[in-house]
Amino acid sequence: MQSELESQPTIPLEFTGNAKEYFGIWIINILLIIATLGIYSPWAKVRNHRYFYGNTILNGAGFDYLASPIAILKGWAIAAVLLAIYFGFSSILPPLQLAFGIAFLLALPWLVVKAMRFRLHNTAYRNIRFNFAGDYGKAIGIYTGLLVAMPFTLGMIYPFYMHRQTQFIVDNSQYGRSSFKFLARAGDFYAIYMMLLLVFVVITAVIGGIITALAPSIAPLIFGPSADQGAATQQIGMLMQLFLVPLMLSVYLFAFSYTQSRIGNLTWNNLQLDQHRFKSTLTTLGLMGLYLTNILAIIFSLGLATPWAKVRTIRYRIGHLSFMPHGDLDNYVQGLANNTSAIGEQIGDAFDFDIGI
Amino acid sequence: MIKLEAIRYDGKTSAQQSVLLQLVDDIIYVTAPDLNQVYSAADTELTPHLGRLKTQLRFIDGSICEFERNPEIDHALEGFKQSKIEGAAFRLESRLRYIALAVLLTLVTVFALIQFGIPKAAEWIAYRIPIELEAELGEESLAFFSKYMCTESKLDLQRQDALRQQWLARMGYKTLAPAAIHFCNSAQIGPNAFALPGGHIIFTDQLINLAKDDRELLGVFAHELGHVRKRHALRHILQDSATALIMVLITGDIGTISSLSASIPTLLIQTKFSRRFESEADDFAMGFVERQQISAGYLADILQRMEETINSKESSPNSFISTHPLTVQRLKKLRDYHTACLQNRSSDTEGEQPVCGSLPTL
């Protein structure tokens, strides 16, 4: 089996879940969350994660999500209490809001580190766990430092921030005792965002120009002839406002799909574990089509198409991801035992944002 | 005895191994050419059944065995440590009737939440936000009004001030006062009055001129004051925009809503206040005027005249007086209130006389 692996250049990842199966899980999650006034949420989260991790197959084995719902419940309960204290005090003493805001900014890196530790330690592949070794000291420079600097640079350091953030997470992630490495540079991120800005400006200018040129002729067709110049201007204004919303939405969809595909590819293509690499082939148009059809389906189904959309999206992303092994896959050794039932991590989990595969 | 083929991962390295599992009562044997392990069910964790995922037995030594689950072996697996909660969830997830039930229940709950929960939440928040914070929203709405809806009032300035004095004098000194009372001229809107965020009240010249008695205008003022007191403008915005509602719920900051949506003034003007809001404002107005010893019938009279005037021209989309049946209901309620008030007064021979206005002379 080993020699087969080494001679195969790429192994595609597979997603083996389906919408019908997941719909049942999803709707029962909602039912039980409503029926238990939210207490079932940790179990719902665990089942959701296990379903998607477990159906992601790499080289014949799936991924495991091992978190205990009780542990999550404890962490969330504490986080809820902290938030309640924050809201309670800040409404009584508004000046406290500023103090809390600053405290939150300082706590953010801590929460990110804790959430990553909880998530990675509870993820396993072939019964070897992942780990996160990042520490607060490194995190604060990135999450607090760069975030605070953001407005001062008018957002110009945003690609730099993205690079540093991804590098921090990847370089500190481990499988067994081996570390991941992030090979991309800040410049790669800048290239993507600069291109986006360029395309955005060009598209807005072109379409804006077309609408401005055509509006005076189209407005009377829709609103009827106008009495005077003032009314005509008003009509043109209304027409442009009418088109503005769908235009902005489309541009936003494009920008979002563009960054998701480019950044996604950049991240995976530059991820290295020992000598193994990944290959990601997401496309802007592919994602745009996916998101658009998802949104329409969800709206017209009153939300019931959400599980279908989720499965579809994961299947698309995983379908465009493959693994390029270079060497032995059987030699990964379990990391040193570290206890992550610590409350800090469970609280961090409450603030965990789904980065997604 | 149950025999199963499984894949074993020993938890020490990432290598996999094909093994044979044998369950005999509550003992489990894991065997392979170079392996012979024995475990007890009580020490072994069984991962919950989820979709078609392979199930794992997680042993006390950190190794796991993964196999395909099927209904025949479920019975034999009962002795293992497993989550009752997730077991129950799986039974619900895999039966169509429970899924259908869940869909129904979810739709009903979400619908109820939207119909009742949102207005309640909007009300709860609105009362907790000081009206001063609505200032920015108010400014925007006023600007929209003067730009698109009406022009400068043609009313005599003295008349404007006299009315303002009249009305403000009637209010108790402790009560929430309107931020400002405006007059403006709009043939487009016709006779009407509006309560905007921030406590701004606007009367059209056409309404002032339609009144046959200043007591009628006091009634309208009382009605608009009701909108201000009950924070209807803000509640309207919050109810109609779930996004705005959620944002305000979380941040308590309504300044951002005005920047969030440039269409809020349009929303306020183009869509009517709900029946409920009009009813609340009417209730407030009725109590207010009768306490001033003025009949609620005056408000009813001008309401009726407004309806007739507006219906006689092409119906304006900007009217706050909505459909006929609703106005008829409101008129009846206002007049009945006055009648009931008089009856209470005459029938109550002992104790204090309830305050009531006298009938309007037509």
Chai-1 contact restraints between the chains, C-beta under 6 A:
chainA,res_idxA,chainB,res_idxB,connection_type,confidence,min_distance_angstrom,max_distance_angstrom,comment,restraint_id
A,E21,B,G51,contact,1.0,0.0,6.0,A-B,restraint_1
A,G24,B,E93,contact,1.0,0.0,6.0,A-B,restraint_2
A,G24,B,I99,contact,1.0,0.0,6.0,A-B,restraint_3
A,I25,B,E93,contact,1.0,0.0,6.0,A-B,restraint_4
A,I27,B,I99,contact,1.0,0.0,6.0,A-B,restraint_5
A,I27,B,A102,contact,1.0,0.0,6.0,A-B,restraint_6
A,I27,B,V103,contact,1.0,0.0,6.0,A-B,restraint_7
A,I28,B,A89,contact,1.0,0.0,6.0,A-B,restraint_8
A,I28,B,L92,contact,1.0,0.0,6.0,A-B,restraint_9
A,I28,B,E93,contact,1.0,0.0,6.0,A-B,restraint_10
A,I28,B,A102,contact,1.0,0.0,6.0,A-B,restraint_11
A,I30,B,T106,contact,1.0,0.0,6.0,A-B,restraint_12
A,L31,B,A102,contact,1.0,0.0,6.0,A-B,restraint_13
A,L31,B,L105,contact,1.0,0.0,6.0,A-B,restraint_14
A,I34,B,T109,contact,1.0,0.0,6.0,A-B,restraint_15
A,W43,B,I85,contact,1.0,0.0,6.0,A-B,restraint_16
A,R50,B,L50,contact,1.0,0.0,6.0,A-B,restraint_17
A,Y51,B,L50,contact,1.0,0.0,6.0,A-B,restraint_18
A,Y51,B,G51,contact,1.0,0.0,6.0,A-B,restraint_19
A,G54,B,L53,contact,1.0,0.0,6.0,A-B,restraint_20
A,R126,B,Y9,contact,1.0,0.0,6.0,A-B,restraint_21
A,R126,B,S14,contact,1.0,0.0,6.0,A-B,restraint_22
A,N127,B,Y9,contact,1.0,0.0,6.0,A-B,restraint_23
A,N127,B,G11,contact,1.0,0.0,6.0,A-B,restraint_24
A,N127,B,I64,contact,1.0,0.0,6.0,A-B,restraint_25
A,I128,B,S14,contact,1.0,0.0,6.0,A-B,restraint_26
A,D330,B,S14,contact,1.0,0.0,6.0,A-B,restraint_27
A,D330,B,A15,contact,1.0,0.0,6.0,A-B,restraint_28
A,Y332,B,S14,contact,1.0,0.0,6.0,A-B,restraint_29
A,V333,B,T13,contact,1.0,0.0,6.0,A-B,restraint_30
A,Q334,B,K12,contact,1.0,0.0,6.0,A-B,restraint_31
